Amino acid sequence: MSGQTKRLVVELFGVARKVAGTAEVELDLEPAATVGDALRALAASHPDLKGPVIDPEGWSLTPHFFLNLDGRETVREFGFQPEPGARLLLMSAIVGG
């Protein structure tokens, strides 16, 4: 890692939280890191997410999950470069009651 890093926080909800065994993960990434890079780093730090939540083939999410940026907008492009300090909320698109 270079002298400068970009810290992102990933909040996990529902199934993702249960699989990872944690509610929040801090990631220190290269300054030009994308959402896809964040998913790779998340899978490296929490390998149980690879498969059920994170698709290791395309480094995207499996069909039943989505990311929200700072609680304001859905992330649609995994090549998007979030600002340092951004919070990515990893949630299941399917909920039950």
Rosetta blueprint (number, residue, H / E / L):
1 M L
2 S L
3 G L
4 Q L
5 T L
6 K E
7 R E
8 L E
9 V E
10 V E
11 E E
12 L E
13 F L
14 G H
15 V H
16 A H
17 R H
18 K H
19 V H
20 A H
21 G L
22 T L
23 A L
24 E E
25 V E
26 E E
27 L E
28 D E
29 L E
30 E L
31 P L
32 A L
33 A L
34 T L
35 V H
36 G H
37 D H
38 A H
39 L H
40 R H
41 A H
42 L H
43 A H
44 A H
45 S H
46 H L
47 P H
48 D H
49 L H
50 K E
51 G L
52 P L
53 V L
54 I E
55 D E
56 P L
57 E L
58 G L
59 W L
60 S E
61 L E
62 T L
63 P L
64 H L
65 F E
66 F E
67 L E
68 N E
69 L E
70 D L
71 G L
72 R L
73 E E
74 T E
75 V L
76 R L
77 E L
78 F L
79 G L
80 F L
81 Q L
82 P L
83 E L
84 P L
85 G L
86 A L
87 R E
88 L E
89 L E
90 L E
91 M E
92 S E
93 A L
94 I L
95 V L
96 G L
97 G L
